[in-house]
Each structure stands twice: as C-alpha cells, then as structure tokens.
Amino acid sequence: MIRAAVAADLPAILGFWNPLIRDTLVTFSSAQKSLADMQKMLDDKAAEGRAFLVAEAAGAVVGFCSYGQFRAGNGYAHTMEHTIILDPVAHGRGLGRALLTGIEADARTKGAHSILAGVSGGNPESRAFHAAMGYGDPIIVPQAGWKFGRWWDLWLMQKILS
C-alpha cells in the first residue's frame, strides 16, 4: 500500500535508511539521519506542498519517496529531483514503481515539467530501475562523490513529465 507519510513512520524509515547510508552506495553521504532530521524533512515537504509517500507491506513501512525543486531559483521552478529509498526486503515487489509513480503524478499536477534522479555510479540496480521507469539519457558527472575511500561518478537521469 502507498500512502502519505506521517510522523509515526519516521522510526521505521530510519531503521532501513541509516544502514543503507552507512553500508552502501545508495547515497554518497555517510551522515546518518536522526529523528529530528526526518521530522524536518517531513515538515518541509508539507510546507512546500510536495508529496512524501511511504510504502507499506504486511503492516510495516518498507520504503519512501519524496521530491523537491532540483536547484534554487525561479528558473528551476519546474524541474524536480526525487529521493526514493526501499528496505532491501521490499525489492522486487513493485513498491518502488508505485512510490515513484505516485511522486511523479503529484509533481505533474503541481506544474513540474521534469524530474531528475541523482544515482550513484556504484548503484547499477538503481540505474536499471530508473531506466525501466523512463528516465533516460544519463549525464555522468565524473568523480562527483567520495565514499568508502574512493571517488564515484554521479548519474543524472531525467524524465519529462509534461
């Protein structure tokens, strides 16, 4: 089930996101999130009028997706960037597709022209997922991120919404 996130979901999100931050290339950041960080993210998305969705399976929150403006300034007001994170136990169930479809629909209804995915060069599964979801023609930014003692490329993948 896909639904809007609420504050009670945040501990579950931290439970699967922090190990991914710490142990994988899902993100270049190594700074784990706190409950206060997550509450601020939830509050900021609400204030911006942007969806913050969670995926539930068997009564447990196993993924989330949110989005915001790609870069500051009015020239980028119609270009968004999303974050999608799934608990590894949720892979292969269609929940990522459902989350991303929900975020894209919300962005589209709010006037977004395009949406970007910033994907680690060390995360081929995410690159394949985004390609399957219609995100194409990646721009590769060489050596944009540092993690695990080495440089990693950033893949920017875009989907036109309107």
C-alpha positions in Angstrom: 0.0 0.0 0.0 1.2 3.5 -0.9 0.1 6.4 1.4 1.2 9.8 2.7 3.9 9.6 5.3 3.2 10.6 8.9 5.5 11.2 11.9 4.8 7.7 13.3 6.5 6.3 10.1 9.8 8.0 10.7 11.4 5.5 13.1 10.8 2.7 10.6 12.3 4.8 7.8 15.4 5.4 9.9 15.6 1.7 10.6 16.2 0.8 6.9 17.7 4.1 5.7 20.6 4.5 8.1 22.1 1.1 7.4 21.9 1.9 3.7 23.6 5.3 4.3 26.3 3.6 6.4 26.9 0.5 4.3 26.0 1.1 0.7 26.3 3.5 -2.2 22.6 4.3 -2.3 23.9 7.8 -1.3 27.3 9.4 -1.2 26.5 10.8 2.2 27.9 8.9 5.2 26.0 11.1 7.7 23.2 9.0 9.2 19.8 10.7 9.8 18.2 11.5 13.2 14.6 11.5 14.1 14.8 15.4 14.1 16.3 15.3 10.6 13.4 13.2 9.4 10.8 15.3 11.1 12.2 18.4 9.4 12.1 16.6 6.0 8.5 15.7 6.6 7.6 19.2 7.7 9.5 20.9 4.9 7.8 18.7 2.2 4.4 19.5 3.8 5.2 23.3 3.8 6.3 23.1 0.2 3.1 21.2 -0.8 5.2 18.2 -2.1 4.2 14.6 -1.5 6.2 12.4 0.9 4.9 8.9 0.4 5.6 5.6 2.1 5.2 2.0 1.0 3.7 -0.5 3.5 3.9 -4.3 3.3 2.4 -6.5 5.9 1.8 -3.5 8.1 5.4 -2.3 8.1 6.8 0.8 6.4 9.4 -0.6 3.9 10.1 2.4 1.6 9.6 6.1 1.0 9.8 8.6 -1.8 9.8 12.4 -1.8 10.8 15.2 -4.1 11.7 18.9 -4.2 13.0 21.5 -6.6 16.2 20.5 -8.3 18.1 23.7 -7.7 17.1 27.0 -6.1 15.8 29.9 -8.1 12.8 30.6 -10.2 14.4 29.3 -13.4 14.3 25.8 -11.9 10.8 26.0 -10.5 9.5 23.3 -12.9 12.4 20.9 -12.5 12.3 18.5 -9.6 14.6 15.8 -8.1 13.4 12.9 -6.1 14.6 10.6 -3.4 13.5 7.0 -3.2 14.7 4.5 -0.7 13.5 0.9 -0.2 14.3 -1.5 2.6 16.1 -4.3 0.8 13.4 -6.7 1.9 11.0 -4.8 -0.3 12.9 -5.1 -3.6 11.1 -6.8 -6.4 7.6 -6.3 -5.2 6.6 -3.3 -7.4 6.7 -0.9 -4.4 9.4 1.2 -5.8 7.5 1.6 -9.1 4.3 2.5 -7.1 6.2 5.1 -5.0 7.9 6.7 -7.9 4.7 6.8 -10.0 2.9 8.5 -7.1 5.6 11.1 -6.7 5.6 11.8 -10.5 1.9 12.2 -10.5 2.0 14.6 -7.6 4.8 16.7 -9.3 2.9 16.7 -12.6 -0.3 18.0 -11.0 1.8 20.8 -9.3 3.3 22.0 -12.6 6.6 20.1 -12.8 7.9 19.7 -16.3 10.7 17.2 -15.5 12.1 15.2 -12.6 15.6 14.0 -12.0 17.2 11.1 -10.3 20.8 11.5 -9.0 22.1 8.0 -8.9 25.5 6.7 -7.7 27.7 5.2 -10.3 28.2 2.4 -7.7 24.4 1.6 -7.8 23.7 -0.2 -11.0 20.4 -1.6 -9.7 19.1 2.0 -9.2 20.3 3.0 -12.7 18.4 0.0 -14.2 15.3 0.8 -12.2 15.2 4.4 -13.3 15.8 3.4 -16.9 12.9 1.0 -16.7 10.8 3.8 -15.3 11.5 6.0 -18.3 14.5 8.1 -17.0 16.8 8.3 -19.9 20.0 9.7 -21.4 22.1 10.0 -18.3 24.6 12.7 -17.8 27.6 11.3 -16.0 29.4 13.7 -13.6 32.8 12.0 -13.1 34.1 11.7 -9.6 31.3 13.7 -8.0 31.1 11.8 -4.7 33.5 10.4 -2.2 32.7 7.3 -0.2 34.4 4.2 1.1 37.8 5.7 0.3 37.3 6.5 -3.4 35.6 8.7 -5.9 32.3 7.7 -7.5 30.5 9.1 -10.6 27.1 10.7 -10.3 24.5 9.7 -12.9 21.8 12.3 -13.5 18.8 10.7 -15.2 15.8 12.7 -16.3 12.2 12.1 -17.1 10.0 14.7 -18.8 6.6 14.8 -17.1 4.6 17.3 -19.2 
